[in-house]
């Protein structure tokens, strides 16, 4: 049990600390972080968390949905940014704004499907009830911390102007947090809805 908890906390610590430490390292040495890097870090962090949650909850089928949404999002992205890419405006702020917003929409849809398809009696293979009750609030803390840190970076570097893009970004990020924290708190309160395989064999 302890080894499984450790395997959970290792990626939690890595995801929560590597990105902020990288930014701090660059800031101390006067290296400016490019806009593309900030967007890439945002996409990487929240995509990895989505995969990570799927593994913990043993919801492998959702990867198919994520892949489908990713392809749809890619075509939408190409449609909205075709004029930008065609004219080779790689530093156009709209490119990063649209990219981030599309990723937010995909993550929100993924979370909603995840929540809806998680039925009572769902089997948890890798953790017992006690360990799972520790992991759920840790998930929430990791999400809240990364959301605060990366949103702050995006608002100061990408969504600088107080335009419609900035408003949409803030609204979508709040929605994502509300869905995720609501989902987590609901499952913490109703933890008995899960079937803990390890508790049966111990």
C-alpha positions as CSV (number, residue, x, y, z in Angstrom):
1,X,0.0,0.0,0.0
2,X,2.8,2.4,1.0
3,X,4.6,1.8,-2.3
4,X,1.5,2.6,-4.3
5,X,1.0,5.8,-2.4
6,X,4.6,6.7,-3.1
7,X,4.1,6.0,-6.8
8,X,1.2,8.5,-6.7
9,X,3.1,11.2,-4.8
10,X,6.2,11.1,-7.0
11,X,4.4,12.4,-10.2
12,X,2.3,14.8,-8.0
13,X,5.5,16.4,-6.7
14,X,7.2,16.4,-10.1
15,X,4.2,18.0,-11.9
16,X,3.7,20.6,-9.1
17,X,7.3,21.6,-8.8
18,X,9.2,21.2,-12.0
19,X,7.4,23.9,-14.0
20,X,7.5,26.6,-11.2
21,X,11.2,25.8,-10.5
22,X,12.0,26.1,-14.2
23,X,10.4,29.6,-14.4
24,X,12.2,30.7,-11.2
25,X,15.6,29.4,-12.6
26,X,15.1,31.5,-15.8
27,X,14.0,34.6,-13.8
28,X,17.0,34.5,-11.6
29,X,19.3,34.4,-14.7
30,X,17.3,37.1,-16.5
31,X,16.1,34.7,-19.2
32,X,12.7,35.7,-20.6
33,X,10.2,32.8,-21.1
34,X,8.7,32.8,-24.5
35,X,4.9,32.8,-24.9
36,X,4.9,29.5,-26.7
37,X,6.7,27.9,-23.8
38,X,4.0,29.1,-21.3
39,X,1.2,27.7,-23.5
40,X,3.1,24.4,-23.9
41,X,3.6,24.1,-20.2
42,X,-0.1,24.7,-19.6
43,X,-1.1,22.1,-22.1
44,X,1.4,19.6,-20.8
45,X,0.5,20.0,-17.2
46,X,-3.2,19.6,-17.5
47,X,-3.0,16.9,-20.2
48,X,-0.7,14.8,-17.9
49,X,-3.1,15.4,-15.0
50,X,-6.0,14.1,-17.1
51,X,-4.1,10.9,-18.0
52,X,-2.9,10.6,-14.4
53,X,-6.5,10.7,-13.1
54,X,-7.6,8.2,-15.7
55,X,-4.9,5.8,-14.5
56,X,-5.9,6.2,-10.8
57,X,-9.6,5.7,-11.5
58,X,-8.9,3.0,-14.1
59,X,-10.8,4.8,-16.8
60,X,-8.8,3.7,-19.8
61,X,-11.6,4.1,-22.2
62,X,-11.6,7.8,-21.7
63,X,-8.3,8.1,-23.5
64,X,-10.2,7.3,-26.7
65,X,-12.5,10.3,-26.0
66,X,-9.5,12.5,-25.2
67,X,-7.9,11.5,-28.5
68,X,-11.1,12.2,-30.4
69,X,-11.5,15.6,-28.8
70,X,-7.9,16.3,-29.4
71,X,-8.3,15.7,-33.2
72,X,-11.5,17.8,-33.3
73,X,-9.7,20.5,-31.4
74,X,-6.8,20.4,-33.8
75,X,-9.1,20.9,-36.8
76,X,-10.9,23.8,-35.1
77,X,-7.5,25.2,-34.1
78,X,-6.4,25.0,-37.8
79,X,-9.6,26.7,-38.9
80,X,-9.3,29.6,-36.5
81,X,-5.6,30.1,-37.0
82,X,-5.3,29.4,-40.7
83,X,-4.9,33.1,-41.5
84,X,-2.3,33.6,-38.8
85,X,-0.3,30.6,-39.9
86,X,-0.6,31.4,-43.6
87,X,0.8,34.8,-43.0
88,X,3.5,33.3,-40.8
89,X,2.5,35.5,-37.8
90,X,4.0,33.1,-35.4
91,X,4.3,35.7,-32.7
92,X,0.7,36.9,-33.1
93,X,-0.9,36.7,-29.6
94,X,-4.1,35.4,-31.0
95,X,-2.4,32.2,-31.9
96,X,-1.6,31.5,-28.2
97,X,-4.9,32.7,-27.0
98,X,-6.9,30.5,-29.3
99,X,-4.7,27.5,-28.6
100,X,-5.2,27.9,-24.8
101,X,-8.9,28.4,-25.0
102,X,-9.4,25.3,-27.3
103,X,-7.4,23.2,-24.9
104,X,-9.5,24.5,-22.0
105,X,-12.7,23.5,-23.8
106,X,-11.4,20.0,-24.5
107,X,-10.3,19.5,-20.8
108,X,-13.7,20.6,-19.6
109,X,-15.6,18.2,-21.9
110,X,-13.2,15.4,-20.8
111,X,-13.9,16.1,-17.2
112,X,-17.7,16.1,-17.7
113,X,-17.6,12.8,-19.5
114,X,-15.3,11.4,-16.9
115,X,-17.7,12.4,-14.1
116,X,-20.8,11.2,-16.0
117,X,-19.4,7.8,-16.9
118,X,-18.1,7.0,-13.4
119,X,-20.8,4.8,-12.1
120,X,-21.5,3.6,-8.5
121,X,-19.6,0.4,-7.8
122,X,-16.7,1.4,-10.0
123,X,-13.7,-0.7,-9.2
124,X,-10.5,0.9,-7.9
125,X,-7.6,-1.5,-8.5
126,X,-4.5,0.3,-7.3
127,X,-5.6,1.8,-3.9
128,X,-7.5,0.8,-0.8
129,X,-10.2,3.1,0.7
130,X,-7.9,4.7,3.2
131,X,-5.2,5.5,0.6
132,X,-7.8,6.8,-1.9
133,X,-9.2,9.2,0.7
134,X,-5.7,10.7,0.9
135,X,-5.2,10.8,-2.8
136,X,-8.4,12.7,-3.7
137,X,-7.7,15.9,-1.8
138,X,-4.1,15.8,-3.0
139,X,-5.4,15.8,-6.6
140,X,-7.4,18.8,-5.8
141,X,-4.4,20.7,-4.2
142,X,-2.3,19.9,-7.3
143,X,-4.9,21.2,-9.7
144,X,-5.6,24.4,-7.6
145,X,-1.9,25.1,-7.3
146,X,-1.1,24.6,-11.0
147,X,-4.2,26.5,-12.1
148,X,-3.2,29.5,-10.0
149,X,0.4,29.5,-11.0
150,X,0.0,28.8,-14.8
151,X,-3.1,31.1,-15.1
152,X,-1.1,33.9,-13.5
153,X,1.7,33.3,-16.0
154,X,-0.8,33.3,-18.9
155,X,-2.6,36.4,-17.8
156,X,0.7,38.3,-17.5
157,X,2.2,37.1,-20.7
158,X,-0.6,36.0,-23.1
159,X,-3.9,37.4,-22.0
160,X,-2.5,40.8,-21.2
161,X,-5.2,43.0,-22.9
162,X,-8.5,43.1,-21.2
163,X,-10.3,41.8,-24.3
164,X,-12.9,39.0,-24.9
165,X,-10.1,36.4,-25.1
166,X,-9.1,37.2,-21.5
167,X,-12.7,37.0,-20.3
168,X,-13.2,33.7,-22.0
169,X,-10.0,32.3,-20.6
170,X,-10.9,33.3,-17.0
171,X,-14.5,31.9,-17.3
172,X,-13.3,28.6,-18.7
173,X,-10.6,28.2,-16.1
174,X,-13.1,28.9,-13.3
175,X,-15.5,26.4,-14.9
176,X,-12.7,23.7,-15.1
177,X,-11.9,24.3,-11.4
178,X,-15.5,24.2,-10.3
179,X,-16.1,20.9,-12.2
180,X,-12.9,19.3,-10.9
181,X,-13.3,20.4,-7.3
182,X,-17.0,19.5,-7.3
183,X,-16.2,16.1,-8.7
184,X,-13.5,15.5,-6.1
185,X,-15.5,16.7,-3.1
186,X,-18.5,14.6,-4.2
187,X,-16.4,11.4,-4.4
188,X,-14.7,12.2,-1.1
189,X,-18.1,12.4,0.6
190,X,-19.4,9.4,-1.3
191,X,-16.3,7.3,-1.2
192,X,-18.3,4.2,-0.4
193,X,-19.7,4.2,-4.0
194,X,-16.4,2.7,-5.1
195,X,-15.4,-1.0,-5.0
196,X,-11.9,-1.2,-3.6
197,X,-10.3,-4.3,-4.9
198,X,-7.2,-4.2,-2.6
199,X,-9.4,-4.0,0.5
200,X,-11.0,-7.3,-0.5
201,X,-7.8,-9.3,-1.0
202,X,-5.9,-7.9,2.0
